[in-house]
């Protein structure tokens, strides 16, 4: 038989542990792969180039080929593009941070 004191102790323990568990259950999703650069420019087609002080975020490679979907965000002008991998290519861009990031098939977000 559970006494009132034991039940009160279990209730207090549950109330104390629940806030500790909550942050793990509601953790923010990881940042998507991408780059933040000072400048973002369009080449007139589907290629976009981020330049100056580029920083890789969300696991994006700092240099070399980029595969899969990623973003480039520029501060001047303030905008973001999403770049994807073309069907006929194994690359979606190249990175040489902190100088440049090039996305091959990009569209504004």
Helices and strands as residue ranges (DSSP letters): H 4-25, E 34-42, E 48-51, E 55-57, E 63-66, E 70-76, E 78-84, E 93-96, E 100-103, E 105-108
